[in-house]
Amino acid sequence: MGHNLLIILAMVFTASFVYANEASEDDQALPAMVAVDEPLSDKEPLSEKEPLSEEDDYADILAKFPGLAEKIEAEKYATKNPYLLLPHKPNYFMPLTYQSQINQEEQEEFYDGIIEENTDAEGEQEGFENTEFVFQLSVKYIIAEDIVGKNSSLAVAYTGKSYWQAYNSDISALFRETNHEPEIILGFAPGFSWSDHMSVSFTHQSNGQIGNLSRSWNRIIFSTAKVWPDRILNVRAWYRIPEEEKETPNSTEGDDNPDIQEYMGYGDVFYLRKFGEHSIGITMRNNLRPGENLGAVELDWTFPLPGGMKGFVQYFNGYGESLIDYDQYQERIGVGIKISDWL
């Protein structure tokens, strides 16, 4: 599987440069992103003979891509409202997911002192179930605009992803794992033909645990995105900020997971394609190590539901779905509802 992921990763990178170099009609129609001061619906129609300005041309593209228009308008409005939080990453609820295997060794070791109290009538230890409720909540707040040039912004964000044993009454339906990810993000429009948006962020990610259950790392993440009327390509690369080695395995200070990049890699590639009201997204990671090639792939299919809601199906295969299991190979498939999406 690892070699296949590496090949796919190379293909996506190649495709991104091909798209950037070819002057397609979509590329020519999409100038650098600029802020839209007025709602698109209030703009008067332009005469066919009147030449389009850069902002009019951009608005025309956004009219064909309403999801992106709504997102930009909402973010611009949010900078003027100190009480408004915006969606950051997708927000969703997956009430039904099935995971092929759940790692319980770490929890068994941590709760060794009370494990005898959680046994059934036959004396067998009760444990986690493969069926879980998974949900993600992600918000951001724009602190300032135009701080390093027009169309730049400084934002803070938080993403929380939880793995809930909602149907496991034997262990009180506990939350098996929650990953917390606060960020500080500087975003800007670079003005390159191959990139419509770039960002640099400081990201902390941890699971809020202690002892042998603790997982955390700090990263500087560089991101670049190319947008077309019906698709997005986003490439990220990160640098992990080094930490000191732990004196003992249960020490509260030091690196909880020194080998995490061997499983999580040094970046990821996200590609989203719209097909009317449907969309298909793929996220890929790879450690780019020929000898011990490891990575992950996540597939999403989003589709419309009655009442303007969105349903989706998600499939994950690989390493690093959650911090507690970053070094465990897993497969998961789930179905749920999206509250907000990338577009």
N, C-alpha and C positions, 0 to 999 in steps of 0.2 A: 504493500500500500504506500509506503514512504516514497519509493521511487516514482510511483504514479503521481503522487502529490507534487513532487519536484518537477516533473515534466509539465503538469498542468500549470504550476506557478510560472514556469518559464514561458509557456504559451501566452498567459495573460499579460505578463510584462511585455512580451513582443507585440501583442495586440495593441497595448496602450501606446507604444511608440509608432506603430503603423497608423493608428487613428490620429495621432498628433501630427504626423508628417504629411498625411494626405489631406489636401484642402477640399474636404467634402462640402456639400451644400449646407449641412448642419453646422459645421465649424464656421463657415463664412457668415452664417446668419446669426451666430451667437458671439457678441462682443464681450469684453471684460465686464464682470458683474458690477452694476451700479445700483445705488439705492433708488427705490421707486417712491416718490413723495406722495403721489395720489393713487387711490385705488384704480385698478385697471378698468373697472366697470364704469368709472366716471370720465374716462378719456373719450374725447370726441373722435369719430372716425376720420381718418386722414384721406385726403384726395389722392386718387391713384397717380396723379401727375406730380404731386408734391413730394420732393425728396425726403427720405426718412433721416432724421437725426439719429445719433447713437442711442439716446434714451428711448426714442420712439421705436427704433428697430428692436431694442431689448424688450420693450413692453410687448411688442408683437409676438416675440418668441415666448414670453411668459404667458401670453393669452392662450398659446397652444399647450402650455404645461402648467395648468392652474395650481397644482400641488406646490410647485416651487414658488409661484407668485404669492400664494397665501403665506408660505413660510417666511419669505423675505419681508412682506408687508407686516406680518405679526412681529418679527424681530425688530423692525424699525420702530414700530409703535411701542414695543416693550422698553426701549431705551428712554422713553419719555414717561414711563409709568413705574415708579419705584416699588410697586406692590405686585408686579406681574412676573411669574415664572414661565419659562418656555420649555417645550419638549427639547431634549438633547438627542439622545439615542432613542430607538423605538421603545415605546411603552406597550407592554402586552401582558396578558394572563393566559397561561396554558394549564387549564385545570386537569388535563389528562396527558401525561407523558409516561413513556416506558423506557427505562434504562437497562442495558444488558447486564451490567454488573456494578455493584456499589461497594466501594472500599469501606470495610468496617474495622480493619485492624487498628487504625489510629484511635478511633473512638473507644474500642475495647480496652486499649492500653491506658487511655486517659481516665476512663471511668472504672478502672479495675477495682477500686475500693467499694463501689456500690453495685457492681454488676450482678452480684448474687441476689439482690432484691428484685431484679427484673427477669424472672424466670417463670415459665409456665408450670402447670400442674405436674408435668412429667419431668421437670427439672431442666428443660432445654432453654438455652438462652434466647431471649427475644431480640430481634434485630430489625434493620431497615428493610423496607419493601422496595421493589423495583419500580413501582408506580408512584409518581410524585406530582405535586402541583408546583409548577415553576412559573415565576413571574418576575418582570423587570420594570422598575420605575426609574425614570431618568429625566432630570430637569436642569436648566441652566438659567443664569441671570447675567445680562449684559451690563457691565460696569461702565464702559465708556466706548465711544465711537471715534473714528478718525484720529487715533492717537499716533499712528505711524504712517499717515497718508490716508487719502480718501478710500472709503470702503473697508477700513480696518476696524477691528473691535477687540476689546478685552472682556473676557467672560469668565465666570466661575461656574462649575457644573458638578453635579453629583449623580452617580448611577448606582443603584442597588439591585442586585439580582439574588433571589432567594429560591432555595430548594426545600420545599415543605412536604413532610410526610403526612399529608392531610388525611389520608385514608388508613393510617396505621394507628388504630386505637390502642394497640398493645404497648406502645411507648408514648402515649399521650399526644399523638399527632404533632410531634415536635418539628421545629425548623432544623433540618440537618445541616444546612450551610447557608450563609449569606455573605456575599462579596460586596464590599463597599469600595467605591471608586470616586473620590473627589479629584477635581482637575482645575487648573488655571490655564486658560487658553487664549493665545494671541492669534487672531485670524486676519488675513489680508488678501487682497486681490493682486496677484503678481504681475498681471498684464502680459503673460506669456501665451503663445498660441496653444501650447500643450497643457496648460494648467489655468483653471478659472478661479481656484481658491487654494490657499495654502494656510497652514497653521503650525504653531509651535506650542506645545503644552507641557506642563509639569503634572504628572499623574502619580498619585499614590493609590495602591490597591491592596486591601487586606481583608481578612475574614473575621477580624475582631475576636479571635480566640487567644488562648494562652497555652503555655507548655508545648507538648508535641503536636497540638492541633493548630498552632499559630502558623499563618502563611501571610507574607507581605512582600512587596517590592515597590521601589520608586523608579520612575522612568521619565526621560525627556523624549517626547514623541514628535516626530516631524511628519506632516501629512500634506498630500497634494491631491486635488480632485479635478477631474475633467467632466463637464456636464454637456450632454446633448439633449435635444427635446424629448427623447424617449429612453435615455440610459445615463448612468453615472458610473465612473470608474474612480475609485479612491485607493491610493497606495500610502501605507504608513511604514515608517522605519523608526525603531526606538533604540535608545541607549539606556541601559540599566545603570543606575547610580550605585556604585559599589558599597557594600556594608562590611563591617568587621566580622570575623569568624566568631561563632559562639564558643565560650569557654567550656560549657557543658551542654548536652542536648536539651535540657530543660531550662536553660538560662533565659531570662527575659530580655537580655540584650544580645545583639548580634544577628547574623543572617539566618532567617528561618528556613530558607530554601535556596542554598547556593547553586544548585544545578537547574534552576527553573528555566533558564534560557535554552538548555538542551532539549526541553520539551515544548516551550512556548515560542522559540525562535527569536528573530530579531525584527519582525515586522509582519504585516499582513496585507492582503489585497482584497478589496470588496468591489463587486460588480453587481449593479442592479439594472434590470431591463424591464420596461413597462410594455404591456400588451393590452391596451385599452384600460379597463379597470383592474386588470390582473397584473401582477409583477412577480418576477423571479429574481432572487438575490443569492449570491454565493460569496462566502468569505473563506479565505484560505490562509493558512500559516504553514511555515516549514522552517526547520532549523538549518537547512542548507548544508548539512554534514553528510557527505557521501557514505562514510563508514557506518554511521548510526543515524540514518535519515528518519526523522520523526516530524509529525505535523498534525494538522487537523483540517477538516473541511466542514462547513455548515451551509446547508441549503434551506432556503425559505421560499414558499409559494404563498402569496397573499391574494385573496379573492374577495369580491364584494358580497355583503350580506344584506338582507332587508333592513330598512331603516337607516341606511348610510353607514353601517358598521362594516368592519373588515375582519374576515376570518383568515387564519393562516395555518399552514403545516410546516413544521421545522424538523430537519434531520441533522444530527451531529455525529461525526465519526472522527476519532483521534484522541489527542491528548489536550488537557488544559481547559476542559469545559468549565470547571470550577477550581478555585485555588486549592481546596483540600485534596482534590484528586488530580492535581496538575501532572503527576507522573504516572497516572493510571490510564490505560487504554480503555475507552468507553464508546458505546453507541447509544444514542437516544433519539426517539421519534416522539413528537408531540403535536397536539392540535389545540388551537385557542383563538383568542380575539385580540386584535391590535387596536389600541387606543390612539396611538400616533405612530407614524412611520417616517422614514427618511424623506419621502416626498408625499 
